[in-house]
Amino acid sequence: MSMLFPLPKIYVKLSGCFSQLPPEFQRIPSYPVAADSDPSNKWAEDVAQLIAPLSNEVFAIMGSKRIVWGSDWPVCNVMGGWRVWRAWVSVTKKLLDKAELTES
């Protein structure tokens, strides 16, 4: 990744990686955008924590201006469609909040 950074026309797409999660995370809660006490929020938090080491490295190397968010559609349809898409939104919000990216 660091070898790509000097190339100004290279961007990184942050897209759904649910298909690469360990089996214990493959069961996505029915509605993952919920209150902090909801089990689905715990699931999203756990997945964000699992993905964070990789995403944080990409954020650190590429910066906020060279990352593109991807919705994971149509691939998410295989795992459950709208529910999976909502889960990805929830997880990426958590990743971005924790990364504390700036516009520079």
Buried (B, 14 or more C-beta within 10 A) or exposed (E): EEEEEEEEEEEBEBBBBBEEBEEEBEEBBEEBBBEEEBEBBBBBBBBBEBBBEBBEEBBEBBBEEBBEEEEBBEBBEEBBEEBBBBBBBBBBEBBBEBBEBEEE
